[in-house]
């Protein structure tokens, strides 16, 4: 197989990038040189895949959020159905994974007892997490639900520090305080954010379940990282896909059991007949919800592998306002001045978190800034 063409970077440019910058211009120049070095050390196919994966995150995740809200706004009532939609697309991961085994001529990671049990636990937690978010989208505007869900970054940092011993510096602590303040603003401004047909009790339920779902999401993220550290001992694209596939499969099993017990499949038929827009619109929302959610998961997995969790954090920060703006334009979500303020503060908190997470790598590449 033909190897990708790699362009070498002159040694004097690399030396310049490693020198500690002494002015803003030198800092920008060194940073630009580092980016060029990164670009030339990867084949073009790498950047194409990274671009497509990033677009997948920025388009698929907001689309799945809007579709969840459309489901409830147009007559859907079952939280189990929308939870099932979040995991029913797990075969899409297998469609990507199985040909990769054949192409790379490798075998799947052996499933030991501890690894299988970890997948079962993560699958159960993911099923519970999806159900919590379903309650959020049932009672909250999509823009508000997306903003509240951004607190998962806070819980990821906390659980990552407690369970995996990840770094916790002042910038990350600052981001936790900022994002918490942004969520407090939304809570205080709930009167201008609530749909007219949603009661105070329902709004509170949606708010609480969204925060709890974000906390559980952060715990799942930390536990997943712990599985890589303790049980797998390696992190490759195929291993990440394997974990995502197995967790999604068990989440699908648990959610399907809940859907069967709640008579959800029969409920789909009755909901489709009363859904605003008709049966075709109903099943379009269900099918596209399944596809977009899994495409977002695949995009996020690829971004983490091809780049870093920092870039995934950047894209997660960007998709919050993307979801909010799209919800205002397409779904006519209420957008008060307080919500805009909360959105700006949340974005600021994301930036602080990204800076805190990225600073060790930045110092290694650029030297210590005086």
QUIVEN-V938698 format. One record per pair of residues at least 24 apart in sequence whose ideal C-beta (glycine too) atoms are under 10 Angstrom apart, sorted by the first residue. I is the first residue (numbers start at 0). J is the second residue. Records with the same first field share a line. If there is no record, write none. Layout:
I->J  J
This chain:
2->42
3->41  42  43  44  45
4->42  43
5->39  40  41  42
6->35  38  39  40  41  42
7->36  39  40
8->32  35  36  37  38  39  40
12->36  39
16->364  365  366
17->363  364  365  366
18->365  366
19->362  365  366  367  368  369
20->365  366  367  368  369
21->366  368  369
25->365  368
26->365  366  368
29->364  365  366  368
30->361  364  365
32->364  365
33->360  361  364  365
34->364
36->364
37->306  364
41->305  306
45->305  306
46->305  306
48->236  301  302  304  305
49->301  302  304  305  306  310
50->305
51->298  301  305
52->294  297  298  299  300  301  302  303  304  305  306  310  311  314
53->298  299  301  302  305  306  310  311  313  314  317
54->298  314
55->291  294  295  296  297  298  299  300  301  302  314
56->294  295  296  297  298  299  300  301  302  310  311  313  314  315  317  318  321
57->295  298  314  315  317  318  321  322
58->291  294  295  298  318  321  325
59->290  291  292  293  294  295  296  297  298  299  318
60->145  291  292  294  295  296  298  299  314  315  318  319  321  322
61->141  145  291  295  317  318  319  320  321  322  323  324  325  326
62->287  288  290  291  292  294  295  321  322  325
63->88  287  288  289  290  291  292  293  294  295  296  322
64->132  135  136  141  142  144  145  148  288  291  292  295  318  319  321  322  323  325  326
65->136  141  142  145  284  287  288  291  322  325  326  329  330  332
66->136  141  283  284  285  286  287  288  289  290  291  292
67->132  133  135  136  137  141  144  284  288  291  292
68->135  136  137  139  140  141  142  144  145  322  326  329  330  332
69->136  141  275  276  280  283  284  287  288  329  330
70->133  136  137  270  274  281  284  285  288
71->133  136  137  138  139  141  194
72->136  137  140  141  194  196  275  330
73->270  273  274  275  276  280  281  284
74->270  271  272  273  274  275  276  280  281
75->136  137  266  267  270  271  273  274  275  281  284  285
76->137  266  269  270  273
77->133  137  258  261  262  263  266  267  269  270
78->129  130  131  132  133  134  135  136  137  208  257  261  263
79->126  129  130  133  254  255  256  257  258  259  260  261  262  263  264  266
80->133  254  258  261  263  264  266  267  270  285  288
81->129  130  132  133  134  136  137  284  285  288
82->125  126  127  128  129  130  131  132  133  134  250  253  254  255  257  258  263
83->126  129  130  133  250  251  254  255  257  258  263  264  267  285  288  289
84->129  133  254  284  285  286  287  288  289  290  291  292
85->125  126  128  129  130  132  133  247  250  251  254  288  289  292  293  296
86->122  125  126  129  246  247  248  249  250  251  252  253  254  255  289  292  293  296
87->247  250  251  254  255  258  285  286  288  289  290  292  293
88->247  251  286  288  289  290  291  292  293  294  295  296  297
89->122  243  244  245  246  247  248  249  250  251  252  289  293  296
90->244  247  248  251  289  293
91->244  247  289  290  292  293  294  296  297
92->240  241  243  244  245  246  247  248  293  296  297  300
93->240  244  247  248
94->293  297
95->236  237  240  243  244  293  297  300  301
96->236  237  240  241  243  244
97->244
99->236  237  240
100->237  241
103->235  236  237
105->235  237
106->237
107->237  238  241  244
108->230  231  233  235  237  238  241  242  245
110->241  245
111->230
113->226  229  230
114->226  229  230  231  241  242  245
115->245  249
116->230
117->222  223  225  226  229  230  231  242  245  246
118->226  230  241  242  244  245  246  247  248  249  250
119->245  246  248  249  250  252  253
120->219  222  226  246  249
121->218  219  222  223  226  242  243  245  246  247  249  250
122->219  245  246  247  248  249  250  251  252  253  254
123->246  249  250  252  253  254
124->215  216  218  219  222  223  246  249  250  253
125->215  216  219  223  246  247  249  250  251  253  254
126->246  247  249  250  251  252  253  254  255  256  257
127->211  212  215  219  250  253  254  257
128->211  212  213  214  215  216  217  218  219  250
129->212  215  216  250  253  254  292
130->208  212  215  253  254  257
131->205  207  208  209  210  211  212  213  214  215  216
132->205  208  209  211  212  213  215  216
133->205  208  212
134->201  204  205  206  207  208  209  211  212
135->204  205  206  207  208  209  210  211  212  213
136->205  208  209
137->197  201  204  205  208
138->193  194  197  198  200  201  202  203  204  205  206  208  209
139->185  189  192  193  194  197  201  202  204  205  206  208  209  332
140->192  193  194  197  205  323  326  327  330  331  332  333  334  338
141->322  323  325  326  327  329  330  332
142->185  192  319  320  322  323  324  325  326  327  330  332  333  334  338  341  342
143->185  188  189  192  193  202  205  206  209  323  326  332  333  334  338  341
144->205  206  208  209  212  322  323  326  332
145->209  318  319  320  321  322  323  325  326  332  342  345
146->178  181  182  184  185  192  209  319  320  322  323  338  341  342  344  345
147->181  182  185  186  205  206  207  208  209  210  212  213  341  345
148->209  210  212  213  216  315  319  322
149->178  181  182  213  315  316  318  319  322  341  342  345  346  348  349
150->175  178  179  181  182  209  210  212  213  214  216  217  345  348
151->178  209  210  212  213  214  215  216  217  218  219  220  315
152->178  213  216  217  220  312  315  316  319  345  348  349  352  353
153->177  178  179  182  210  213  214  217  348  352
154->210  211  212  213  214  215  216  217  218  219  220  221
155->213  214  216  217  218  219  220  221  224  308  312  315  352
156->217  220  221  352  355  356
157->214  217  218  221
158->214  215  216  217  218  219  220  221  222  224  225
159->217  218  220  221  222  224  225  308  356
160->221
161->218  221
162->218  220  221  222  224  225  228
163->220  221  222  223  224  225  227  228  229
164->225  228
165->221  224  308  356
166->355  356  358  359
167->355
168->354  355  356  358  359
169->351  355
170->350  351  352  353  354  355  356  357  358
171->351  352  353  354  355  356  358
172->351  352  355
173->347  348  351  352  354  355
174->312  345  347  348  349  350  351  352  353  354  355  356
175->348  351  352  355
176->348  351
177->344  345  346  347  348  349  350  351  352
178->341  344  345  346  347  348  349  351  352
179->344  348
180->341  344  345  347  348
181->338  340  341  342  343  344  345  346  347  348
182->206  209  210  213  341  344  345  348
183->341  344
184->337  338  340  341  342  344  345
185->335  337  338  340  341  342  345
186->210  341
187->337  341
188->333  335  336  337  338  340  341
189->337
190->335
191->333  334  335  336  337  338
192->332  333  334  335  337  338  341
193->333
194->332  333
195->333
219->246
220->308
222->246
224->308
234->303  304
235->304
236->300  301  303  304  305
237->304
238->304
239->299  300  301  303  304
240->296  297  300  301  304
242->300
243->293  296  297  299  300
246->296
247->292  293  296
307->356  357  360
308->353  356  357
309->352  353  354  355  356  357  360  361
310->353  357
312->349  350  352  353  356  357
313->349  350  352  353  356  357
315->349  352  353
316->345  346  347  348  349  350  352  353
317->346  349
319->345  346  349
320->345  346
